[in-house]
Each structure stands twice: as C-alpha cells, then as structure tokens.
Amino acid sequence: MKLAAFERRVGFEFALTFDTGERATVDLEPLIGNYISTEELSTGEIDPEWGCLQFQQGSVDIEPNTLYRYAMDSTATKGRSSSVVARPARKPHREPASRR
C-alpha cells in the first residue's frame, strides 16, 4: 500500500489517492499538527521509494499503511450522521433543582 497522489485543500485537509485507486479527503491535523505548522504543509511530497507522505524533506512523514487506515476510518466516520456519532450512551443523571 502506497500513496499515489495527494492534493492539499484548506488547512490540514488533504485529498489522498492510494495505489489501490481508493480516495479519501481527510484532515491530517490530528496526525501531524504537533510536528508541523500550516506554513510548512507546502513542503509536502510523496517519498518515491516508500510511498509515504512526507514534509520538510522527510523530517516529518506518515507511513502509508497508517495514512490509509486513518483515511479510511475518517471517511467511514464522516458518512455517519453527527447525531449518531455524538449521541451519549445513556442519559446523564440529573438531580431535581431542589437538591442541588
């Protein structure tokens, strides 16, 4: 599994194409936001040997299998309605106002 192509969108959002033909548009800030600034995102490139997305000439990179799993999980989560994702497992216990 390798990254075949990418396009930076807005901020940390990237459109990714893998060598399997699968595509995803994801926010990479959770993966690389602590290591690279938005100004440094323009240094993004694909390592020709490893097929990973790298920045700053390889000082920051995302291994292709990690990137693929993250992209596919993010895409699956986006497809769900936000109410399903955000719904609590059970209603919180609330005391009557007289007992607070």
Secondary structure as UniProt FT lines:
FT   STRAND          3..8
FT   TURN            11..12
FT   STRAND          13..18
FT   TURN            19..20
FT   STRAND          23..27
FT   HELIX           29..32
FT   TURN            33..35
FT   HELIX           38..43
FT   STRAND          45..46
FT   TURN            48..50
FT   STRAND          53..55
FT   HELIX           56..58
FT   STRAND          60..62
FT   HELIX           64..79
FT   HELIX           82..86
FT   HELIX           97..99
//
